[in-house]
Amino acid sequence: NKERNDLELKRVEELYKNIYSIVLKSDTEGMRLEKIEPEIIENEYLKFNSTSGTIINYSYFPKWQSIDSSQTIFWATPSRMFIFGSGNENLRYK
């Protein structure tokens, strides 16, 4: 149904807009956020590249899993997830 598809598209667009990598600079500069452009965004799949801590501004739910079974997705706040980036990241909602 069109209404549901529009809602899902809006959800995916929000996800796309809100993925940031935490980049640590020198001790004097502190840390800053750097926007990440995902390679693939689908309704329940996300692929992006990050080699540092990554904040995903999207509601955490335990069903979000990394394709890499050794990687943990952390609950940062009710509306954010966090992962330690290790290159190509593939997250799937199962």
C-alpha positions in Angstrom: 0.0 0.0 0.0 1.3 3.4 -0.9 0.9 5.0 2.5 3.1 2.2 4.1 5.7 2.5 1.3 5.9 6.3 1.9 6.3 5.8 5.6 9.1 3.2 5.0 10.8 5.6 2.5 10.7 8.4 5.1 12.2 6.1 7.7 15.0 5.1 5.4 15.7 8.8 4.5 15.9 9.7 8.2 18.4 6.8 8.7 20.5 8.1 5.7 20.7 11.6 7.1 21.9 10.6 10.6 25.0 8.4 10.5 28.1 9.8 12.0 31.6 8.6 12.7 33.3 9.9 15.8 36.8 11.1 14.7 39.4 11.6 17.4 41.8 14.4 16.6 44.8 15.4 18.7 44.4 16.0 22.4 44.1 19.7 21.9 41.4 19.4 19.2 39.3 16.9 21.0 36.8 15.0 19.0 34.3 15.8 16.3 31.6 14.1 14.3 32.0 13.4 10.7 29.0 12.5 8.5 29.1 9.0 6.8 27.5 8.4 3.4 26.1 4.9 3.4 26.8 2.8 0.4 23.5 0.8 0.6 20.3 1.7 2.4 17.3 -0.6 2.2 14.3 -1.0 4.5 16.1 -3.4 6.9 19.7 -3.3 5.7 22.5 -0.7 6.0 26.0 -0.8 4.6 28.6 1.9 5.2 32.4 2.2 5.7 33.8 3.4 9.1 37.0 2.7 10.9 36.1 4.5 14.1 33.3 4.7 16.6 30.0 5.2 14.8 26.8 6.7 16.1 23.7 5.7 14.1 20.8 8.1 14.9 18.2 5.5 14.7 16.2 3.7 17.4 18.1 0.8 18.8 16.4 -2.6 18.9 18.0 -5.9 19.8 17.0 -7.3 16.4 19.6 -5.1 14.6 22.6 -7.3 14.0 26.0 -7.0 12.2 26.8 -9.5 9.5 30.1 -9.8 11.4 29.1 -12.0 14.3 32.0 -10.7 16.4 30.8 -7.1 16.2 28.3 -5.8 18.8 25.7 -3.1 18.2 25.4 -1.1 21.4 22.4 0.8 22.7 23.7 4.4 23.1 20.3 6.1 24.0 16.8 5.1 23.1 17.1 6.8 19.8 20.8 5.9 18.9 22.9 2.9 18.2 26.7 2.7 18.5 29.3 0.4 16.9 33.1 0.3 16.8 33.8 0.6 13.1 36.2 -1.8 11.5 35.9 -1.1 7.8 32.9 -2.2 5.8 29.9 -2.4 8.1 26.8 -4.4 7.2 23.8 -4.1 9.6 20.6 -6.0 9.2 17.3 -5.9 11.1 16.3 -9.6 11.7 
